[in-house]
Amino acid sequence: MLREESIKKIDEFLKYLGGVISVYDLYPVGHPVIRAKAEKAYVALRDIFKEMRDVNLILVGEDMVFENVILEASSSLTKLIRGLSSCGIE
């Protein structure tokens, strides 16, 4: 997989993962909204692993790093990083 394609797929997965985290506190476990967002994240991650053996994401302060590239800060990525930090993942 080309590096740009990899980064695009990782960005998409992180966007979906952030969506799961953002609705998790709003709905009870098993709610269709949570399930739908989790399914999108799962499919995106599954597609990544179809083409890559290893995926290393590193959280450095407010930056997410993939293959030595700092991912472009977007509102969804910022929300994801804050969500991970609130869960104790730093």
PyMOL Python script that loads the backbone (N, CA, C, O; Angstrom):
from pymol import cmd

cmd.read_pdbstr("""\
ATOM      1  N   MET A   1       0.852  -1.173   0.000  1.00  0.00           N
ATOM      2  CA  MET A   1       0.000   0.000   0.000  1.00  0.00           C
ATOM      3  C   MET A   1       0.897   1.235   0.000  1.00  0.00           C
ATOM      4  O   MET A   1       1.889   1.292   0.727  1.00  0.00           O
ATOM      5  N   LEU A   2       0.546   2.207  -0.810  1.00  0.00           N
ATOM      6  CA  LEU A   2       1.303   3.450  -0.857  1.00  0.00           C
ATOM      7  C   LEU A   2       1.173   4.205   0.457  1.00  0.00           C
ATOM      8  O   LEU A   2       0.165   4.097   1.157  1.00  0.00           O
ATOM      9  N   ARG A   3       2.205   4.969   0.779  1.00  0.00           N
ATOM     10  CA  ARG A   3       2.220   5.700   2.045  1.00  0.00           C
ATOM     11  C   ARG A   3       1.034   6.655   2.172  1.00  0.00           C
ATOM     12  O   ARG A   3       0.420   6.737   3.236  1.00  0.00           O
ATOM     13  N   GLU A   4       0.700   7.388   1.086  1.00  0.00           N
ATOM     14  CA  GLU A   4      -0.434   8.331   1.151  1.00  0.00           C
ATOM     15  C   GLU A   4      -1.750   7.590   1.376  1.00  0.00           C
ATOM     16  O   GLU A   4      -2.619   8.055   2.113  1.00  0.00           O
ATOM     17  N   GLU A   5      -1.883   6.438   0.733  1.00  0.00           N
ATOM     18  CA  GLU A   5      -3.092   5.636   0.924  1.00  0.00           C
ATOM     19  C   GLU A   5      -3.176   5.140   2.360  1.00  0.00           C
ATOM     20  O   GLU A   5      -4.250   5.144   2.961  1.00  0.00           O
ATOM     21  N   SER A   6      -2.042   4.712   2.908  1.00  0.00           N
ATOM     22  CA  SER A   6      -2.007   4.241   4.290  1.00  0.00           C
ATOM     23  C   SER A   6      -2.440   5.340   5.242  1.00  0.00           C
ATOM     24  O   SER A   6      -3.254   5.115   6.138  1.00  0.00           O
ATOM     25  N   ILE A   7      -1.894   6.525   5.044  1.00  0.00           N
ATOM     26  CA  ILE A   7      -2.233   7.648   5.919  1.00  0.00           C
ATOM     27  C   ILE A   7      -3.714   7.989   5.797  1.00  0.00           C
ATOM     28  O   ILE A   7      -4.368   8.272   6.801  1.00  0.00           O
ATOM     29  N   LYS A   8      -4.243   7.964   4.589  1.00  0.00           N
ATOM     30  CA  LYS A   8      -5.663   8.252   4.384  1.00  0.00           C
ATOM     31  C   LYS A   8      -6.530   7.218   5.105  1.00  0.00           C
ATOM     32  O   LYS A   8      -7.523   7.577   5.738  1.00  0.00           O
ATOM     33  N   LYS A   9      -6.161   5.942   5.013  1.00  0.00           N
ATOM     34  CA  LYS A   9      -6.939   4.895   5.683  1.00  0.00           C
ATOM     35  C   LYS A   9      -6.845   5.010   7.201  1.00  0.00           C
ATOM     36  O   LYS A   9      -7.832   4.798   7.905  1.00  0.00           O
ATOM     37  N   ILE A  10      -5.662   5.344   7.703  1.00  0.00           N
ATOM     38  CA  ILE A  10      -5.503   5.538   9.150  1.00  0.00           C
ATOM     39  C   ILE A  10      -6.335   6.730   9.607  1.00  0.00           C
ATOM     40  O   ILE A  10      -7.002   6.659  10.639  1.00  0.00           O
ATOM     41  N   ASP A  11      -6.301   7.818   8.856  1.00  0.00           N
ATOM     42  CA  ASP A  11      -7.124   8.993   9.191  1.00  0.00           C
ATOM     43  C   ASP A  11      -8.597   8.622   9.263  1.00  0.00           C
ATOM     44  O   ASP A  11      -9.306   9.028  10.184  1.00  0.00           O
ATOM     45  N   GLU A  12      -9.047   7.853   8.290  1.00  0.00           N
ATOM     46  CA  GLU A  12     -10.455   7.437   8.259  1.00  0.00           C
ATOM     47  C   GLU A  12     -10.795   6.588   9.481  1.00  0.00           C
ATOM     48  O   GLU A  12     -11.826   6.805  10.119  1.00  0.00           O
ATOM     49  N   PHE A  13      -9.940   5.630   9.809  1.00  0.00           N
ATOM     50  CA  PHE A  13     -10.165   4.802  10.996  1.00  0.00           C
ATOM     51  C   PHE A  13     -10.219   5.655  12.260  1.00  0.00           C
ATOM     52  O   PHE A  13     -11.109   5.478  13.093  1.00  0.00           O
ATOM     53  N   LEU A  14      -9.274   6.576  12.404  1.00  0.00           N
ATOM     54  CA  LEU A  14      -9.247   7.419  13.602  1.00  0.00           C
ATOM     55  C   LEU A  14     -10.482   8.295  13.694  1.00  0.00           C
ATOM     56  O   LEU A  14     -10.980   8.547  14.790  1.00  0.00           O
ATOM     57  N   LYS A  15     -10.984   8.763  12.556  1.00  0.00           N
ATOM     58  CA  LYS A  15     -12.213   9.555  12.547  1.00  0.00           C
ATOM     59  C   LYS A  15     -13.377   8.709  13.071  1.00  0.00           C
ATOM     60  O   LYS A  15     -14.164   9.174  13.896  1.00  0.00           O
ATOM     61  N   TYR A  16     -13.482   7.480  12.597  1.00  0.00           N
ATOM     62  CA  TYR A  16     -14.561   6.604  13.048  1.00  0.00           C
ATOM     63  C   TYR A  16     -14.407   6.227  14.520  1.00  0.00           C
ATOM     64  O   TYR A  16     -15.394   6.168  15.253  1.00  0.00           O
ATOM     65  N   LEU A  17     -13.182   5.975  14.948  1.00  0.00           N
ATOM     66  CA  LEU A  17     -12.945   5.654  16.358  1.00  0.00           C
ATOM     67  C   LEU A  17     -13.330   6.834  17.248  1.00  0.00           C
ATOM     68  O   LEU A  17     -13.932   6.654  18.306  1.00  0.00           O
ATOM     69  N   GLY A  18     -12.980   8.033  16.810  1.00  0.00           N
ATOM     70  CA  GLY A  18     -13.385   9.232  17.556  1.00  0.00           C
ATOM     71  C   GLY A  18     -14.897   9.353  17.638  1.00  0.00           C
ATOM     72  O   GLY A  18     -15.437   9.790  18.655  1.00  0.00           O
ATOM     73  N   GLY A  19     -15.582   8.965  16.563  1.00  0.00           N
ATOM     74  CA  GLY A  19     -17.041   8.983  16.568  1.00  0.00           C
ATOM     75  C   GLY A  19     -17.620   8.036  17.602  1.00  0.00           C
ATOM     76  O   GLY A  19     -18.610   8.355  18.259  1.00  0.00           O
ATOM     77  N   VAL A  20     -17.005   6.873  17.746  1.00  0.00           N
ATOM     78  CA  VAL A  20     -17.459   5.908  18.762  1.00  0.00           C
ATOM     79  C   VAL A  20     -17.284   6.507  20.154  1.00  0.00           C
ATOM     80  O   VAL A  20     -18.192   6.457  20.984  1.00  0.00           O
ATOM     81  N   ILE A  21     -16.119   7.067  20.394  1.00  0.00           N
ATOM     82  CA  ILE A  21     -15.844   7.647  21.710  1.00  0.00           C
ATOM     83  C   ILE A  21     -16.793   8.802  22.011  1.00  0.00           C
ATOM     84  O   ILE A  21     -17.244   8.957  23.146  1.00  0.00           O
ATOM     85  N   SER A  22     -17.096   9.613  21.000  1.00  0.00           N
ATOM     86  CA  SER A  22     -17.933  10.793  21.233  1.00  0.00           C
ATOM     87  C   SER A  22     -19.378  10.441  21.584  1.00  0.00           C
ATOM     88  O   SER A  22     -20.035  11.203  22.293  1.00  0.00           O
ATOM     89  N   VAL A  23     -19.885   9.310  21.105  1.00  0.00           N
ATOM     90  CA  VAL A  23     -21.278   8.958  21.411  1.00  0.00           C
ATOM     91  C   VAL A  23     -21.393   7.957  22.555  1.00  0.00           C
ATOM     92  O   VAL A  23     -22.493   7.677  23.031  1.00  0.00           O
ATOM     93  N   TYR A  24     -20.269   7.423  22.992  1.00  0.00           N
ATOM     94  CA  TYR A  24     -20.302   6.380  24.017  1.00  0.00           C
ATOM     95  C   TYR A  24     -20.955   6.850  25.315  1.00  0.00           C
ATOM     96  O   TYR A  24     -21.667   6.080  25.960  1.00  0.00           O
ATOM     97  N   ASP A  25     -20.725   8.096  25.703  1.00  0.00           N
ATOM     98  CA  ASP A  25     -21.325   8.619  26.934  1.00  0.00           C
ATOM     99  C   ASP A  25     -22.769   9.065  26.741  1.00  0.00           C
ATOM    100  O   ASP A  25     -23.479   9.309  27.717  1.00  0.00           O
ATOM    101  N   LEU A  26     -23.203   9.173  25.498  1.00  0.00           N
ATOM    102  CA  LEU A  26     -24.554   9.667  25.222  1.00  0.00           C
ATOM    103  C   LEU A  26     -25.619   8.571  25.196  1.00  0.00           C
ATOM    104  O   LEU A  26     -26.793   8.831  25.459  1.00  0.00           O
ATOM    105  N   TYR A  27     -25.202   7.352  24.880  1.00  0.00           N
ATOM    106  CA  TYR A  27     -26.155   6.263  24.689  1.00  0.00           C
ATOM    107  C   TYR A  27     -25.775   5.065  25.552  1.00  0.00           C
ATOM    108  O   TYR A  27     -24.606   4.883  25.891  1.00  0.00           O
ATOM    109  N   PRO A  28     -26.774   4.244  25.907  1.00  0.00           N
ATOM    110  CA  PRO A  28     -26.455   3.035  26.680  1.00  0.00           C
ATOM    111  C   PRO A  28     -25.709   2.014  25.818  1.00  0.00           C
ATOM    112  O   PRO A  28     -25.804   2.026  24.590  1.00  0.00           O
ATOM    113  N   VAL A  29     -24.975   1.145  26.481  1.00  0.00           N
ATOM    114  CA  VAL A  29     -24.234   0.097  25.781  1.00  0.00           C
ATOM    115  C   VAL A  29     -25.205  -0.717  24.922  1.00  0.00           C
ATOM    116  O   VAL A  29     -26.295  -1.077  25.367  1.00  0.00           O
ATOM    117  N   GLY A  30     -24.791  -0.995  23.694  1.00  0.00           N
ATOM    118  CA  GLY A  30     -25.626  -1.774  22.793  1.00  0.00           C
ATOM    119  C   GLY A  30     -26.580  -0.953  21.950  1.00  0.00           C
ATOM    120  O   GLY A  30     -27.293  -1.502  21.109  1.00  0.00           O
ATOM    121  N   HIS A  31     -26.604   0.351  22.161  1.00  0.00           N
ATOM    122  CA  HIS A  31     -27.495   1.213  21.372  1.00  0.00           C
ATOM    123  C   HIS A  31     -27.075   1.162  19.906  1.00  0.00           C
ATOM    124  O   HIS A  31     -25.883   1.085  19.608  1.00  0.00           O
ATOM    125  N   PRO A  32     -28.050   1.205  18.978  1.00  0.00           N
ATOM    126  CA  PRO A  32     -27.727   1.117  17.548  1.00  0.00           C
ATOM    127  C   PRO A  32     -26.761   2.195  17.045  1.00  0.00           C
ATOM    128  O   PRO A  32     -25.992   1.938  16.119  1.00  0.00           O
ATOM    129  N   VAL A  33     -26.784   3.376  17.626  1.00  0.00           N
ATOM    130  CA  VAL A  33     -25.866   4.439  17.192  1.00  0.00           C
ATOM    131  C   VAL A  33     -24.427   4.048  17.507  1.00  0.00           C
ATOM    132  O   VAL A  33     -23.534   4.202  16.675  1.00  0.00           O
ATOM    133  N   ILE A  34     -24.215   3.544  18.713  1.00  0.00           N
ATOM    134  CA  ILE A  34     -22.864   3.104  19.093  1.00  0.00           C
ATOM    135  C   ILE A  34     -22.441   1.942  18.213  1.00  0.00           C
ATOM    136  O   ILE A  34     -21.317   1.902  17.713  1.00  0.00           O
ATOM    137  N   ARG A  35     -23.338   1.013  18.033  1.00  0.00           N
ATOM    138  CA  ARG A  35     -23.022  -0.176  17.236  1.00  0.00           C
ATOM    139  C   ARG A  35     -22.658   0.200  15.796  1.00  0.00           C
ATOM    140  O   ARG A  35     -21.708  -0.346  15.235  1.00  0.00           O
ATOM    141  N   ALA A  36     -23.407   1.125  15.200  1.00  0.00           N
ATOM    142  CA  ALA A  36     -23.147   1.536  13.812  1.00  0.00           C
ATOM    143  C   ALA A  36     -21.788   2.222  13.691  1.00  0.00           C
ATOM    144  O   ALA A  36     -21.039   1.962  12.749  1.00  0.00           O
ATOM    145  N   LYS A  37     -21.473   3.096  14.644  1.00  0.00           N
ATOM    146  CA  LYS A  37     -20.188   3.791  14.597  1.00  0.00           C
ATOM    147  C   LYS A  37     -19.029   2.825  14.851  1.00  0.00           C
ATOM    148  O   LYS A  37     -17.976   2.940  14.224  1.00  0.00           O
ATOM    149  N   ALA A  38     -19.219   1.887  15.758  1.00  0.00           N
ATOM    150  CA  ALA A  38     -18.186   0.892  16.031  1.00  0.00           C
ATOM    151  C   ALA A  38     -17.968  -0.004  14.808  1.00  0.00           C
ATOM    152  O   ALA A  38     -16.834  -0.382  14.514  1.00  0.00           O
ATOM    153  N   GLU A  39     -19.024  -0.338  14.109  1.00  0.00           N
ATOM    154  CA  GLU A  39     -18.908  -1.161  12.909  1.00  0.00           C
ATOM    155  C   GLU A  39     -18.086  -0.447  11.839  1.00  0.00           C
ATOM    156  O   GLU A  39     -17.258  -1.073  11.177  1.00  0.00           O
ATOM    157  N   LYS A  40     -18.307   0.864  11.661  1.00  0.00           N
ATOM    158  CA  LYS A  40     -17.515   1.629  10.688  1.00  0.00           C
ATOM    159  C   LYS A  40     -16.036   1.619  11.059  1.00  0.00           C
ATOM    160  O   LYS A  40     -15.175   1.452  10.195  1.00  0.00           O
ATOM    161  N   ALA A  41     -15.746   1.797  12.342  1.00  0.00           N
ATOM    162  CA  ALA A  41     -14.349   1.781  12.797  1.00  0.00           C
ATOM    163  C   ALA A  41     -13.737   0.401  12.570  1.00  0.00           C
ATOM    164  O   ALA A  41     -12.596   0.285  12.122  1.00  0.00           O
ATOM    165  N   TYR A  42     -14.499  -0.637  12.882  1.00  0.00           N
ATOM    166  CA  TYR A  42     -14.009  -2.001  12.699  1.00  0.00           C
ATOM    167  C   TYR A  42     -13.700  -2.291  11.229  1.00  0.00           C
ATOM    168  O   TYR A  42     -12.644  -2.838  10.911  1.00  0.00           O
ATOM    169  N   VAL A  43     -14.617  -1.926  10.337  1.00  0.00           N
ATOM    170  CA  VAL A  43     -14.421  -2.172   8.905  1.00  0.00           C
ATOM    171  C   VAL A  43     -13.190  -1.425   8.396  1.00  0.00           C
ATOM    172  O   VAL A  43     -12.403  -1.972   7.624  1.00  0.00           O
ATOM    173  N   ALA A  44     -13.027  -0.175   8.832  1.00  0.00           N
ATOM    174  CA  ALA A  44     -11.861   0.610   8.413  1.00  0.00           C
ATOM    175  C   ALA A  44     -10.570  -0.043   8.898  1.00  0.00           C
ATOM    176  O   ALA A  44      -9.598  -0.125   8.147  1.00  0.00           O
ATOM    177  N   LEU A  45     -10.552  -0.505  10.143  1.00  0.00           N
ATOM    178  CA  LEU A  45      -9.355  -1.143  10.684  1.00  0.00           C
ATOM    179  C   LEU A  45      -9.093  -2.488   9.995  1.00  0.00           C
ATOM    180  O   LEU A  45      -7.946  -2.827   9.702  1.00  0.00           O
ATOM    181  N   ARG A  46     -10.144  -3.238   9.744  1.00  0.00           N
ATOM    182  CA  ARG A  46      -9.997  -4.512   9.041  1.00  0.00           C
ATOM    183  C   ARG A  46      -9.382  -4.306   7.657  1.00  0.00           C
ATOM    184  O   ARG A  46      -8.525  -5.077   7.226  1.00  0.00           O
ATOM    185  N   ASP A  47      -9.828  -3.261   6.972  1.00  0.00           N
ATOM    186  CA  ASP A  47      -9.286  -2.959   5.646  1.00  0.00           C
ATOM    187  C   ASP A  47      -7.799  -2.594   5.709  1.00  0.00           C
ATOM    188  O   ASP A  47      -7.028  -2.930   4.811  1.00  0.00           O
ATOM    189  N   ILE A  48      -7.417  -1.911   6.769  1.00  0.00           N
ATOM    190  CA  ILE A  48      -6.000  -1.563   6.951  1.00  0.00           C
ATOM    191  C   ILE A  48      -5.170  -2.832   7.123  1.00  0.00           C
ATOM    192  O   ILE A  48      -4.116  -2.980   6.504  1.00  0.00           O
ATOM    193  N   PHE A  49      -5.652  -3.751   7.971  1.00  0.00           N
ATOM    194  CA  PHE A  49      -4.887  -4.967   8.235  1.00  0.00           C
ATOM    195  C   PHE A  49      -4.890  -5.943   7.062  1.00  0.00           C
ATOM    196  O   PHE A  49      -4.078  -6.867   7.030  1.00  0.00           O
ATOM    197  N   LYS A  50      -5.772  -5.755   6.117  1.00  0.00           N
ATOM    198  CA  LYS A  50      -5.726  -6.572   4.909  1.00  0.00           C
ATOM    199  C   LYS A  50      -4.475  -6.251   4.090  1.00  0.00           C
ATOM    200  O   LYS A  50      -3.972  -7.096   3.349  1.00  0.00           O
ATOM    201  N   GLU A  51      -3.986  -5.032   4.230  1.00  0.00           N
ATOM    202  CA  GLU A  51      -2.861  -4.591   3.411  1.00  0.00           C
ATOM    203  C   GLU A  51      -1.586  -4.311   4.199  1.00  0.00           C
ATOM    204  O   GLU A  51      -0.517  -4.147   3.611  1.00  0.00           O
ATOM    205  N   MET A  52      -1.690  -4.257   5.502  1.00  0.00           N
ATOM    206  CA  MET A  52      -0.515  -3.976   6.334  1.00  0.00           C
ATOM    207  C   MET A  52      -0.439  -5.019   7.439  1.00  0.00           C
ATOM    208  O   MET A  52      -1.451  -5.399   8.028  1.00  0.00           O
ATOM    209  N   ARG A  53       0.763  -5.466   7.704  1.00  0.00           N
ATOM    210  CA  ARG A  53       0.940  -6.456   8.762  1.00  0.00           C
ATOM    211  C   ARG A  53       0.955  -5.800  10.143  1.00  0.00           C
ATOM    212  O   ARG A  53       0.361  -6.313  11.091  1.00  0.00           O
ATOM    213  N   ASP A  54       1.630  -4.677  10.242  1.00  0.00           N
ATOM    214  CA  ASP A  54       1.758  -3.960  11.513  1.00  0.00           C
ATOM    215  C   ASP A  54       1.262  -2.532  11.353  1.00  0.00           C
ATOM    216  O   ASP A  54       1.464  -1.900  10.317  1.00  0.00           O
ATOM    217  N   VAL A  55       0.615  -2.039  12.390  1.00  0.00           N
ATOM    218  CA  VAL A  55       0.176  -0.646  12.421  1.00  0.00           C
ATOM    219  C   VAL A  55       0.641  -0.072  13.753  1.00  0.00           C
ATOM    220  O   VAL A  55       0.263  -0.560  14.818  1.00  0.00           O
ATOM    221  N   ASN A  56       1.458   0.959  13.680  1.00  0.00           N
ATOM    222  CA  ASN A  56       1.951   1.612  14.891  1.00  0.00           C
ATOM    223  C   ASN A  56       1.484   3.057  14.900  1.00  0.00           C
ATOM    224  O   ASN A  56       1.861   3.860  14.046  1.00  0.00           O
ATOM    225  N   LEU A  57       0.666   3.362  15.872  1.00  0.00           N
ATOM    226  CA  LEU A  57       0.215   4.740  16.103  1.00  0.00           C
ATOM    227  C   LEU A  57       0.802   5.184  17.422  1.00  0.00           C
ATOM    228  O   LEU A  57       0.723   4.468  18.420  1.00  0.00           O
ATOM    229  N   ILE A  58       1.383   6.349  17.426  1.00  0.00           N
ATOM    230  CA  ILE A  58       2.015   6.870  18.631  1.00  0.00           C
ATOM    231  C   ILE A  58       1.371   8.201  18.972  1.00  0.00           C
ATOM    232  O   ILE A  58       1.249   9.084  18.124  1.00  0.00           O
ATOM    233  N   LEU A  59       0.964   8.330  20.216  1.00  0.00           N
ATOM    234  CA  LEU A  59       0.398   9.584  20.701  1.00  0.00           C
ATOM    235  C   LEU A  59       1.501  10.325  21.435  1.00  0.00           C
ATOM    236  O   LEU A  59       2.015   9.853  22.449  1.00  0.00           O
ATOM    237  N   VAL A  60       1.862  11.500  20.910  1.00  0.00           N
ATOM    238  CA  VAL A  60       2.920  12.320  21.501  1.00  0.00           C
ATOM    239  C   VAL A  60       2.296  13.671  21.835  1.00  0.00           C
ATOM    240  O   VAL A  60       2.126  14.525  20.965  1.00  0.00           O
ATOM    241  N   GLY A  61       1.963  13.846  23.095  1.00  0.00           N
ATOM    242  CA  GLY A  61       1.296  15.090  23.495  1.00  0.00           C
ATOM    243  C   GLY A  61      -0.022  15.236  22.766  1.00  0.00           C
ATOM    244  O   GLY A  61      -0.927  14.421  22.948  1.00  0.00           O
ATOM    245  N   GLU A  62      -0.140  16.259  21.949  1.00  0.00           N
ATOM    246  CA  GLU A  62      -1.359  16.526  21.181  1.00  0.00           C
ATOM    247  C   GLU A  62      -1.266  16.027  19.744  1.00  0.00           C
ATOM    248  O   GLU A  62      -2.134  16.331  18.926  1.00  0.00           O
ATOM    249  N   ASP A  63      -0.219  15.263  19.430  1.00  0.00           N
ATOM    250  CA  ASP A  63      -0.010  14.787  18.059  1.00  0.00           C
ATOM    251  C   ASP A  63      -0.129  13.275  17.971  1.00  0.00           C
ATOM    252  O   ASP A  63       0.303  12.555  18.871  1.00  0.00           O
ATOM    253  N   MET A  64      -0.714  12.803  16.887  1.00  0.00           N
ATOM    254  CA  MET A  64      -0.760  11.377  16.567  1.00  0.00           C
ATOM    255  C   MET A  64       0.235  11.143  15.434  1.00  0.00           C
ATOM    256  O   MET A  64       0.219  11.847  14.424  1.00  0.00           O
ATOM    257  N   VAL A  65       1.101  10.145  15.614  1.00  0.00           N
ATOM    258  CA  VAL A  65       2.158   9.870  14.648  1.00  0.00           C
ATOM    259  C   VAL A  65       1.946   8.475  14.065  1.00  0.00           C
ATOM    260  O   VAL A  65       1.704   7.513  14.795  1.00  0.00           O
ATOM    261  N   PHE A  66       2.040   8.382  12.735  1.00  0.00           N
ATOM    262  CA  PHE A  66       1.924   7.121  12.021  1.00  0.00           C
ATOM    263  C   PHE A  66       3.044   7.049  10.993  1.00  0.00           C
ATOM    264  O   PHE A  66       3.174   7.933  10.146  1.00  0.00           O
ATOM    265  N   GLU A  67       3.853   5.996  11.068  1.00  0.00           N
ATOM    266  CA  GLU A  67       4.992   5.815  10.167  1.00  0.00           C
ATOM    267  C   GLU A  67       5.875   7.070  10.097  1.00  0.00           C
ATOM    268  O   GLU A  67       6.237   7.529   9.013  1.00  0.00           O
ATOM    269  N   ASN A  68       6.207   7.606  11.254  1.00  0.00           N
ATOM    270  CA  ASN A  68       7.069   8.786  11.385  1.00  0.00           C
ATOM    271  C   ASN A  68       6.481  10.044  10.747  1.00  0.00           C
ATOM    272  O   ASN A  68       7.213  10.991  10.460  1.00  0.00           O
ATOM    273  N   VAL A  69       5.182  10.060  10.527  1.00  0.00           N
ATOM    274  CA  VAL A  69       4.502  11.236   9.977  1.00  0.00           C
ATOM    275  C   VAL A  69       3.487  11.710  11.011  1.00  0.00           C
ATOM    276  O   VAL A  69       2.660  10.932  11.487  1.00  0.00           O
ATOM    277  N   ILE A  70       3.560  12.995  11.353  1.00  0.00           N
ATOM    278  CA  ILE A  70       2.553  13.569  12.248  1.00  0.00           C
ATOM    279  C   ILE A  70       1.290  13.763  11.432  1.00  0.00           C
ATOM    280  O   ILE A  70       1.291  14.460  10.418  1.00  0.00           O
ATOM    281  N   LEU A  71       0.209  13.137  11.885  1.00  0.00           N
ATOM    282  CA  LEU A  71      -1.048  13.235  11.156  1.00  0.00           C
ATOM    283  C   LEU A  71      -1.607  14.642  11.264  1.00  0.00           C
ATOM    284  O   LEU A  71      -1.487  15.302  12.296  1.00  0.00           O
ATOM    285  N   GLU A  72      -2.209  15.078  10.195  1.00  0.00           N
ATOM    286  CA  GLU A  72      -2.772  16.426  10.141  1.00  0.00           C
ATOM    287  C   GLU A  72      -3.855  16.579  11.208  1.00  0.00           C
ATOM    288  O   GLU A  72      -4.762  15.753  11.320  1.00  0.00           O
ATOM    289  N   ALA A  73      -3.740  17.639  11.977  1.00  0.00           N
ATOM    290  CA  ALA A  73      -4.709  17.881  13.050  1.00  0.00           C
ATOM    291  C   ALA A  73      -6.050  18.283  12.450  1.00  0.00           C
ATOM    292  O   ALA A  73      -6.157  19.280  11.737  1.00  0.00           O
ATOM    293  N   SER A  74      -7.058  17.495  12.753  1.00  0.00           N
ATOM    294  CA  SER A  74      -8.425  17.825  12.346  1.00  0.00           C
ATOM    295  C   SER A  74      -9.261  17.864  13.609  1.00  0.00           C
ATOM    296  O   SER A  74      -8.808  17.431  14.668  1.00  0.00           O
ATOM    297  N   SER A  75     -10.463  18.372  13.508  1.00  0.00           N
ATOM    298  CA  SER A  75     -11.316  18.434  14.700  1.00  0.00           C
ATOM    299  C   SER A  75     -11.623  17.036  15.217  1.00  0.00           C
ATOM    300  O   SER A  75     -11.688  16.826  16.428  1.00  0.00           O
ATOM    301  N   SER A  76     -11.816  16.067  14.306  1.00  0.00           N
ATOM    302  CA  SER A  76     -12.117  14.704  14.753  1.00  0.00           C
ATOM    303  C   SER A  76     -10.900  14.065  15.424  1.00  0.00           C
ATOM    304  O   SER A  76     -11.049  13.333  16.402  1.00  0.00           O
ATOM    305  N   LEU A  77      -9.698  14.335  14.909  1.00  0.00           N
ATOM    306  CA  LEU A  77      -8.494  13.787  15.533  1.00  0.00           C
ATOM    307  C   LEU A  77      -8.253  14.431  16.892  1.00  0.00           C
ATOM    308  O   LEU A  77      -7.864  13.752  17.842  1.00  0.00           O
ATOM    309  N   THR A  78      -8.479  15.721  16.988  1.00  0.00           N
ATOM    310  CA  THR A  78      -8.328  16.412  18.276  1.00  0.00           C
ATOM    311  C   THR A  78      -9.298  15.848  19.302  1.00  0.00           C
ATOM    312  O   THR A  78      -8.919  15.626  20.452  1.00  0.00           O
ATOM    313  N   LYS A  79     -10.558  15.612  18.900  1.00  0.00           N
ATOM    314  CA  LYS A  79     -11.541  15.016  19.810  1.00  0.00           C
ATOM    315  C   LYS A  79     -11.116  13.622  20.232  1.00  0.00           C
ATOM    316  O   LYS A  79     -11.271  13.249  21.395  1.00  0.00           O
ATOM    317  N   LEU A  80     -10.581  12.850  19.296  1.00  0.00           N
ATOM    318  CA  LEU A  80     -10.130  11.501  19.614  1.00  0.00           C
ATOM    319  C   LEU A  80      -9.003  11.547  20.635  1.00  0.00           C
ATOM    320  O   LEU A  80      -9.023  10.799  21.612  1.00  0.00           O
ATOM    321  N   ILE A  81      -8.032  12.408  20.423  1.00  0.00           N
ATOM    322  CA  ILE A  81      -6.900  12.506  21.350  1.00  0.00           C
ATOM    323  C   ILE A  81      -7.384  12.916  22.733  1.00  0.00           C
ATOM    324  O   ILE A  81      -6.924  12.369  23.735  1.00  0.00           O
ATOM    325  N   ARG A  82      -8.292  13.855  22.799  1.00  0.00           N
ATOM    326  CA  ARG A  82      -8.854  14.260  24.090  1.00  0.00           C
ATOM    327  C   ARG A  82      -9.621  13.113  24.739  1.00  0.00           C
ATOM    328  O   ARG A  82      -9.539  12.910  25.950  1.00  0.00           O
ATOM    329  N   GLY A  83     -10.368  12.363  23.926  1.00  0.00           N
ATOM    330  CA  GLY A  83     -11.107  11.217  24.440  1.00  0.00           C
ATOM    331  C   GLY A  83     -10.169  10.149  24.987  1.00  0.00           C
ATOM    332  O   GLY A  83     -10.418   9.584  26.052  1.00  0.00           O
ATOM    333  N   LEU A  84      -9.095   9.874  24.260  1.00  0.00           N
ATOM    334  CA  LEU A  84      -8.110   8.902  24.733  1.00  0.00           C
ATOM    335  C   LEU A  84      -7.454   9.381  26.022  1.00  0.00           C
ATOM    336  O   LEU A  84      -7.242   8.598  26.947  1.00  0.00           O
ATOM    337  N   SER A  85      -7.138  10.659  26.075  1.00  0.00           N
ATOM    338  CA  SER A  85      -6.515  11.221  27.294  1.00  0.00           C
ATOM    339  C   SER A  85      -7.450  11.119  28.485  1.00  0.00           C
ATOM    340  O   SER A  85      -7.012  10.836  29.600  1.00  0.00           O
ATOM    341  N   SER A  86      -8.747  11.348  28.252  1.00  0.00           N
ATOM    342  CA  SER A  86      -9.710  11.275  29.350  1.00  0.00           C
ATOM    343  C   SER A  86      -9.860   9.844  29.867  1.00  0.00           C
ATOM    344  O   SER A  86     -10.298   9.632  30.998  1.00  0.00           O
ATOM    345  N   CYS A  87      -9.495   8.865  29.036  1.00  0.00           N
ATOM    346  CA  CYS A  87      -9.534   7.451  29.442  1.00  0.00           C
ATOM    347  C   CYS A  87      -8.203   7.028  30.052  1.00  0.00           C
ATOM    348  O   CYS A  87      -8.037   5.866  30.423  1.00  0.00           O
ATOM    349  N   GLY A  88      -7.254   7.953  30.161  1.00  0.00           N
ATOM    350  CA  GLY A  88      -5.964   7.647  30.749  1.00  0.00           C
ATOM    351  C   GLY A  88      -4.929   7.162  29.745  1.00  0.00           C
ATOM    352  O   GLY A  88      -3.861   6.691  30.134  1.00  0.00           O
ATOM    353  N   ILE A  89      -5.242   7.276  28.433  1.00  0.00           N
ATOM    354  CA  ILE A  89      -4.290   6.861  27.403  1.00  0.00           C
ATOM    355  C   ILE A  89      -3.533   8.090  26.934  1.00  0.00           C
ATOM    356  O   ILE A  89      -4.114   9.009  26.357  1.00  0.00           O
ATOM    357  N   GLU A  90      -2.240   8.098  27.185  1.00  0.00           N
ATOM    358  CA  GLU A  90      -1.419   9.240  26.799  1.00  0.00           C
ATOM    359  C   GLU A  90      -0.144   8.784  26.127  1.00  0.00           C
ATOM    360  O   GLU A  90       0.676   9.613  25.731  1.00  0.00           O
TER     361      GLU A  90
END
""", "prot")
cmd.dss("prot")
cmd.show_as("cartoon", "prot")
cmd.util.cbc("prot")
cmd.orient("prot")
